[in-house]
Amino acid sequence: MNRSVVNPLFWKDKKVFLTGHTGFKGSWLSLWLHAMGAQVTGYALQPATTPNLYELCNLNTFIHKSIIADIRDIHTLTQAMQQSKAEIVIHMAAQPLVRESYNNPVDTYSINVMGTVNVLESVRQSPDVTTVINVTTDKCYENKEWAWGYRENEPLGGYDPYSSSKACSELITSAYRDSFLHHASTNRAPVAIASARAGNVIGGGDWAIDRLIPDCVRSILANETIKIRSPHSIRPWQHVLEPLNGYLTLAEKLYTEGTAYASAWNFGPHDTDVKPVKWIVNELCNQWGQESGYELEVTPQPHEAQYLKLDCSKANSLLHWYPKWNLQKALQKIIEWNLAYTANKNMYDVCLKQIEEFQNH
């Protein structure tokens, strides 16, 4: 199998503008980019949790520049992007939680919809940018609860405000691509813009509320029974480095090949790693050496999709992107990361070691 391999030489000295760099995925990506010699300008709000990976790894001292601001502030965003002289923009800033979107739908839409508009407007005003990736979600599809994976040409939709807002973000990306960025204009060359739809991302350093793995880890470390909401819900689980590998591979192609790769892309696990919540909890506890006790959350829960799966044939065929770590390996790495954290290890070094192991797999 001819797998994609991220090329560190490509990223050396590349100027990258990354929104959402203080988040879980954004911190891992900031660290990886910095390790390859990229000049990263981050733009995001303060980290949403305490503790958080961004501060644990002291990333503000490593990346080129960190700007703490809101993507809804288009003036500050545009100024920051222009001053960065970035060639590559990766947009990850978002309100990322389904349940939070029920509590705060207006914020969810303003961040995920108008935030995307603002990023792409800023790209229009930043002549150095040649490559853009908008990171959305696997939940942007109109979920029909069917047993096969969604392809990139399936209808977009979304029952809850989060999923709906990300479908909107996809439509905005397509409109800006066709209306403004795909073709050369009087003041700039074409911009290659793609969207990336990743499955459920797991890994060390995630402390978000209402996410399965962080909830499990908190309960295990506190010697408490794990509470789960939907034991039979099935999701495309994957380690955080898997989709980041996809984004980096896609960015390289967009930069070197141009608009031929400017479209939507799925990044998800092999079918064998599309598992129900109950399986994840039992496997995590078994690997950790804990009793796999859990109980159902009995309070009424908002609607969430029961079955979700991605077809990644396009990324397999055209990017030669395939998952590297299976689900058991991903859970092993999460346990390894958390044991290092509880032992007060240097988490920057721990993360770099996991990235190196992943690249060499």
NORNORKA-V737854 format. One record per residue. N is the residue number from 1. RES is the residue in one small letter. SS is DSSP state (h for helix, s for strand, l for the rest). Layout:
n=(N & N)
res=(RES & RES)
ss=(SS & SS)
//
This chain:
n=(1 & 2 & 3 & 4 & 5 & 6 & 7 & 8 & 9 & 10 & 11 & 12 & 13 & 14 & 15 & 16 & 17 & 18 & 19 & 20 & 21 & 22 & 23 & 24 & 25 & 26 & 27 & 28 & 29 & 30 & 31 & 32 & 33 & 34 & 35 & 36 & 37 & 38 & 39 & 40 & 41 & 42 & 43 & 44 & 45 & 46 & 47 & 48 & 49 & 50 & 51 & 52 & 53 & 54 & 55 & 56 & 57 & 58 & 59 & 60 & 61 & 62 & 63 & 64 & 65 & 66 & 67 & 68 & 69 & 70 & 71 & 72 & 73 & 74 & 75 & 76 & 77 & 78 & 79 & 80 & 81 & 82 & 83 & 84 & 85 & 86 & 87 & 88 & 89 & 90 & 91 & 92 & 93 & 94 & 95 & 96 & 97 & 98 & 99 & 100 & 101 & 102 & 103 & 104 & 105 & 106 & 107 & 108 & 109 & 110 & 111 & 112 & 113 & 114 & 115 & 116 & 117 & 118 & 119 & 120 & 121 & 122 & 123 & 124 & 125 & 126 & 127 & 128 & 129 & 130 & 131 & 132 & 133 & 134 & 135 & 136 & 137 & 138 & 139 & 140 & 141 & 142 & 143 & 144 & 145 & 146 & 147 & 148 & 149 & 150 & 151 & 152 & 153 & 154 & 155 & 156 & 157 & 158 & 159 & 160 & 161 & 162 & 163 & 164 & 165 & 166 & 167 & 168 & 169 & 170 & 171 & 172 & 173 & 174 & 175 & 176 & 177 & 178 & 179 & 180 & 181 & 182 & 183 & 184 & 185 & 186 & 187 & 188 & 189 & 190 & 191 & 192 & 193 & 194 & 195 & 196 & 197 & 198 & 199 & 200 & 201 & 202 & 203 & 204 & 205 & 206 & 207 & 208 & 209 & 210 & 211 & 212 & 213 & 214 & 215 & 216 & 217 & 218 & 219 & 220 & 221 & 222 & 223 & 224 & 225 & 226 & 227 & 228 & 229 & 230 & 231 & 232 & 233 & 234 & 235 & 236 & 237 & 238 & 239 & 240 & 241 & 242 & 243 & 244 & 245 & 246 & 247 & 248 & 249 & 250 & 251 & 252 & 253 & 254 & 255 & 256 & 257 & 258 & 259 & 260 & 261 & 262 & 263 & 264 & 265 & 266 & 267 & 268 & 269 & 270 & 271 & 272 & 273 & 274 & 275 & 276 & 277 & 278 & 279 & 280 & 281 & 282 & 283 & 284 & 285 & 286 & 287 & 288 & 289 & 290 & 291 & 292 & 293 & 294 & 295 & 296 & 297 & 298 & 299 & 300 & 301 & 302 & 303 & 304 & 305 & 306 & 307 & 308 & 309 & 310 & 311 & 312 & 313 & 314 & 315 & 316 & 317 & 318 & 319 & 320 & 321 & 322 & 323 & 324 & 325 & 326 & 327 & 328 & 329 & 330 & 331 & 332 & 333 & 334 & 335 & 336 & 337 & 338 & 339 & 340 & 341 & 342 & 343 & 344 & 345 & 346 & 347 & 348 & 349 & 350 & 351 & 352 & 353 & 354 & 355 & 356 & 357 & 358 & 359 & 360 & 361)
res=(m & n & r & s & v & v & n & p & l & f & w & k & d & k & k & v & f & l & t & g & h & t & g & f & k & g & s & w & l & s & l & w & l & h & a & m & g & a & q & v & t & g & y & a & l & q & p & a & t & t & p & n & l & y & e & l & c & n & l & n & t & f & i & h & k & s & i & i & a & d & i & r & d & i & h & t & l & t & q & a & m & q & q & s & k & a & e & i & v & i & h & m & a & a & q & p & l & v & r & e & s & y & n & n & p & v & d & t & y & s & i & n & v & m & g & t & v & n & v & l & e & s & v & r & q & s & p & d & v & t & t & v & i & n & v & t & t & d & k & c & y & e & n & k & e & w & a & w & g & y & r & e & n & e & p & l & g & g & y & d & p & y & s & s & s & k & a & c & s & e & l & i & t & s & a & y & r & d & s & f & l & h & h & a & s & t & n & r & a & p & v & a & i & a & s & a & r & a & g & n & v & i & g & g & g & d & w & a & i & d & r & l & i & p & d & c & v & r & s & i & l & a & n & e & t & i & k & i & r & s & p & h & s & i & r & p & w & q & h & v & l & e & p & l & n & g & y & l & t & l & a & e & k & l & y & t & e & g & t & a & y & a & s & a & w & n & f & g & p & h & d & t & d & v & k & p & v & k & w & i & v & n & e & l & c & n & q & w & g & q & e & s & g & y & e & l & e & v & t & p & q & p & h & e & a & q & y & l & k & l & d & c & s & k & a & n & s & l & l & h & w & y & p & k & w & n & l & q & k & a & l & q & k & i & i & e & w & n & l & a & y & t & a & n & k & n & m & y & d & v & c & l & k & q & i & e & e & f & q & n & h)
ss=(l & l & l & l & l & l & l & h & h & h & h & l & l & l & s & s & s & s & s & l & l & l & l & h & h & h & h & h & h & h & h & h & h & h & h & l & l & l & s & s & s & s & s & s & l & l & l & l & l & l & l & l & h & h & h & h & l & l & h & h & h & l & l & l & s & s & s & s & l & l & l & l & l & h & h & h & h & h & h & h & h & h & h & h & l & l & l & s & s & s & s & l & l & l & l & l & l & h & h & h & h & h & h & l & h & h & h & h & h & h & h & h & h & h & h & h & h & h & h & h & h & h & h & h & l & l & l & l & l & l & s & s & s & s & s & l & l & h & h & h & s & l & l & l & l & l & l & l & l & s & l & l & l & l & l & s & l & l & l & l & h & h & h & h & h & h & h & h & h & h & h & h & h & h & h & h & h & h & h & h & h & l & l & l & s & l & l & s & l & l & l & s & s & s & s & s & s & s & l & s & s & s & l & l & l & l & l & l & l & l & l & h & h & h & h & h & h & h & h & h & h & l & l & l & l & s & s & s & l & l & l & l & l & s & s & s & s & s & s & h & h & h & h & h & h & h & h & h & h & h & h & h & h & h & h & h & h & h & h & h & h & l & l & s & s & s & s & l & l & l & h & h & h & s & s & s & h & h & h & h & h & h & h & h & h & h & h & h & l & l & l & l & l & s & s & s & l & l & l & l & l & l & l & l & l & l & s & l & l & s & l & l & h & h & h & h & h & h & h & l & l & l & l & l & l & l & h & h & h & h & h & h & h & h & h & h & h & h & h & h & h & h & l & l & l & l & h & h & h & h & h & h & h & h & h & h & h & h & h & h & l)
//
